[in-house]
Amino acid sequence: MSGPGAAGNSPLIHRGYVFGLLLRLCLTFAGGVGILSVILYFALSRPFPGDYAGVFHALRNLSPFLRPILAVSVLVYALLACGSTSALCVYILHKVAGPLYRMERVLNQYRSGAPTRTVSFRNDDQIQPLAHAFNLWIGSLRRDRRRWLAMMMDAERHCLQDEATCRAEMEEALRKIAGDMARYR
Amino acid sequence: MKNPARQPRQPRIRYVTPRLQGSMMLAFAAIIAIGGAIFWERVDSAFRRVFLHAAMRGHYAFDSAYDVVRDLLALHLAGLFVGVFLASSVLALLLVAATRHGIGKAVDSLRASANRDLSTPTGSSPIREFDRFGENIDAARADTLASVLTIRSKAAALAAGEISPEEFRLRWDELKQRIRRIAP
């Protein structure tokens, strides 16, 4: 469902989005660990020398030799994992950050007094109820504004009659509008 | 007439809020770096111990160093994956919870505004970006409330005041213009 009511009652963050994020993180880290294991496999799988003394010395001296290899392979893992997680972060969080950015622009536009259009997010964006709540507020303001203007125009119609009736109707309309506005707090 | 199909498509910018997306990137990078450092430190000390033990034991029934540390390495790699994934999942879930909390407050505030409550503050959020967004909403609501209250006081003054018909008409029109400027 994609009607306005459905958008208003839909969750801020969908469960599918959260599962998708966790699944992508899982795949990213699994890929990183896979690459690390491949690097370490190639570093460690060189055959030992054939004789007993050669194997003994190789095993005795292997640890200091492996230390920088281990450090470089962990660094490669960290760089790859950080790079792919950063890309994932930008892509996934764009579904929240994008609508937020758009809403901020609309709010700035509203505050500057420029005409405000109905806000709508993309289908796959999260935080859809935010757009719905904003549209609800602007809609309620516009309904009130139309009612107040209608009251004023209704009072103006009496100006076709005599001046006193016109003035009395206008003052009555103003009192009604002021009373109506008192509900705002 | 312009053909819309020929217009070049603008690249979609995805990195829109550095404060939110950038800080999350740094947090994930810190988890990965810490996980990598712990893995390196543990595997290095384990390798030293295991290779020394294997050298002293004799009976070299293996062809390469990989045969000696295969199980140990698999265990540590699994530990690295589980540790980093769990820590990142917790961070991701915290972010989701903070988003629900922060944006939820903004939604509640806008819904209250639709019921003419423009003064109750949106409230703070654990994430600065959402906090700032709440402040923006509050500023828009405060502007609207100030505008409505000004119109209200002017309307009440005009309804009560003993002023000339010309002056009344002038202020009436001015008031109408002010009302038209609400939520244009």
Interface residues (C-beta under 8 A of the other chain):
Chain A: L12 I13 V18 L21 L22 L25 C26 F29 A30 G32 V33 L36 S37 L40 Y41 L44 S45 R46 P47 F48 Y52 V55 F56 A58 L59 R60 L62 S63 L66 R67 L70 A71 V74 L75 Y77 A78 A81 C82 T85 S86 C89 V90 Y91 L93 H94 V96 A97 G98 L100 Y101 M103 E104 L107 N108 Y110 R111 G113 A114 P115 T116 Q126 I127 P129 L130 A133 F134 L136 W137 I138 G139 S140 L141 R142 D144 R145 W148 L149 M152 E163 R167 M170 E171 E172 L174 R175 I177 A178 M181 A182 R183 Y184 R185
Chain B: R14 Y15 V16 T17 L20 Q21 M24 M25 F28 A29 I32 A33 G36 A37 F39 W40 V43 D44 F47 R48 F51 L52 A54 A55 Y60 F62 D63 S64 A65 Y66 V68 V69 L73 A74 L77 L80 F81 V84 F85 S88 S89 A92 L93 V96 T99 R100 I103 G104 A106 V107 L110 R111 S113 A114 N115 R116 D117 L118 S119 E129 F130 F133 N136 I137 A139 A140 D143 T144 L145 V148 L149 I151 R152 A155 A156 L158 A159 P165 F168 W172 L175 K176 I179 R180 R181 I182 A183 P184
